[in-house]
């Protein structure tokens, strides 16, 4: 019976591919293995990228700054470990790297080790970043094409901006209220700070709103429906 190659070594490196995995299932391990393969030009015509790559040519994105730092260091470590193993300086770090080396002819090992070493030393220039920081970088580098400003500020916490919007909303719509609408707002909302958590809970949801009615009119209409 033919032994099936691990997913990380058989996974195609060209076209659009998808790996779905839950937490703690070895995503970082798999990503670092794919990175090694791209550096070495592994995979041939069917599963390979088509040429050898270096860190500035490989884009890796993740969700948080902490995950970015961890991923960069894990990849650097794997590259250095693989380079030493390809030179026969150490034992195989794991079975996957051992199988990866076996798929290259012995006379290619020194060249592979050299590429892995260069890639490990070049990891400070690697394109490993969060999704939002990568988008910001692209907008900055292609400002003319994207029609964006050359200097932009990346805001990852919108609490201050949302608070400012709520205060503007309060001044515009709540200050002029009178009667039942004002009493309802005082009882249920209190103020902009108390309204903030409720507004956050509405993000991502869609509601049909009559744009011709003011908030006071909408509140009064709801109160009348309850009394009816």
N, C-alpha and C positions, 0 to 999 in steps of 0.2 A: 504494500500500500504506500503510495506517494505521500510524503509528509507535506502538509500545507504550510506555506511561508507565513510568518506573522503579518498581521494587517499593516503594521508600520513599514514593512519592507515590500509588501505587494501593492500598497495603495498607489493608484495612478497619480503622477505629479503634474499632469497637464489637464486642461479643461476645468470645468466646474465640478468639484467633488464635495461631499458632505459627510462629516463624521458626527454623530449624535452620541453624547455620553453624559451621564449624571456625575455629580460631585464624587471625587475619590476613586474614579475608575481609570486613572492614568492618562489624562489628557495631556499634561505637561510632558510626560514621558514620550508619548506618541509624537507630539509636536517637535520635540528635540530630535527624535529619530528621523522625522521627515526633513528636518533642517540639515542633518548630516548627509542625507541622501542628495539633497540639492547641492550642497557644497562639493560632493564627490561626483556629481553627474551620474548617479546610480539610476538604474531602471531600464536602460536600453531604449529602443525605439517605441515600445508599446507602453511602458509605465513610467519612463523617465521624462524629464523636462526638455531634454534635447541638448543641453550644454551644462557645464559646471558654473556655479554661481558663487558669489562672495557676499558677506553680510549686508553691505549697502544695497544689494540687488534683491534681497529677500525681505518682504514685508510681513511682519507679524503684529497683529493687533489684539488687544484684550480689553477688559472693562475698567480696571482700576490701576492707579499708579503703583500700588503695592504689588499687584500681579505682574505688572510690566517689569519691575525690578527683579522679582523672583524668576520670571521666565528668562530674562536676559542672562542671569547668573547660572541658571540650570543649563542653558544652551552652551554657554562658555565652558562650563565644567565638562559637559558631554564631549564637546569638540576636543578639549585637551586630553581627556581620558582615551578617546578613540585614537588620537594621534600617537600617544605612547604605546597603545596596543598594536597599531599598525607597524610600529618600529620594533616590536617584540621586546619592549622595555618592561612591560607589566603583563600580568594575566588579564584575561578578558574581564571588563567591568561587569558584563552580564551576557546572557546568551544571545541577545539581539545584536550587539556589536560584534560578537564572535561570528554570527551567521552573516552579518554584513561584510566582514572582511573575507569570508570564504567565497563570496560572490565576485571577488576580484582576483586576478592572477597574482601569484607571489611577487613577480617582478614589478607589479604596479603598486605594491604596498608602500615603498618609500615615497613615491610621488603623492599618494593619497595622504600619507602622514604629513607631508609638507603643506598640502592644501588645508588640511584640518588645523595645523598649527597657525597658518596665516589667518584663517577664519577666526580662531580663538582670540588672536591678538587684535583683530579688527572689530571685535564685538562692541567696543565703545561707539563705533560708527554705525552699528546695526540699526535697521529700521524696525525697532520694537517699541510700540507706543500704545497708548489708549486710543480708542476709536475717535473720541472728540479732539484729542491733540493732533492726531493725524489729519483730520478734516481741517483743523485750523492751519496746519502747516501747508496743506494743499491750496487753501484759499489765499494764504499769504504769498506763496510762490507763483501762483497763477492769478494774481489779482486782476490783471487786465481781462483775461478770458472769463473770469467768474463775475466781474463787475463788482468786486468787493474792495474794502479799504485796505491799504497797505499795512496799517497798524490797527490791530484789533485786540480786544481783551477777552480772554476766555473765562466765562462765568460758569462754574460747575454747581454753585449753590444759588438758587434764585429766590431765596427767602426775602432778602432786602428788596429786590425788585418787585416781588409779589406784594410785599407789605406796602410799598409806595403806590402800587396800582390800587390796592384796596382803600388806602386813605384818600386817593383821588376820587374813587367811586363813592366813598362815604360823603365827601364834601359835595359832590355833584348831585347825588340822588337822595341821600338820607337827611341832610340838613334841611331841605325844603319841606320834608314830610310833616303832616299834621294828622290829628285825629287817630282813627283806628290803626292806620298804617304805621304811624310813629310809635304808638303803644306796642304794636306787634314787634317792631324792630328792636325796641328797647328790651322787651321781654325775651326775645329769642336770639338776638344777635349781640346786644350789649354795646359792642364797639368793633372797630376794624381788627384788633388783635384777637378777639374771641371768634371772629368770622373766618380768620385765616385757616384753621384746621379743617373747617367745613368746605372751604373752597378747594383745598388740596385734594380732598376726597372726590371731588367732581372731575379732576383731571382725567382725560382719557375717555370720558363718557360724552354722549351726544344727546341734546335735548332740543325739542322744537320750542322756540320762544317767539311770541308775537312782538316783533321789533317796533310796532307802532304804539305799544303801551309802555308807560314808564314803570319802574319797579313799584312805585306807590300804587298805581292802578292795578297791577298784577296782584299785589298783596290784598288790596281791598276786594278784588273779584274773588280770590280764594276764600276770604273771610265770609263773603256773602253766600258762597256755595256751601260752606260748613253750617251756616245758620238756616239755610233753606231746608 
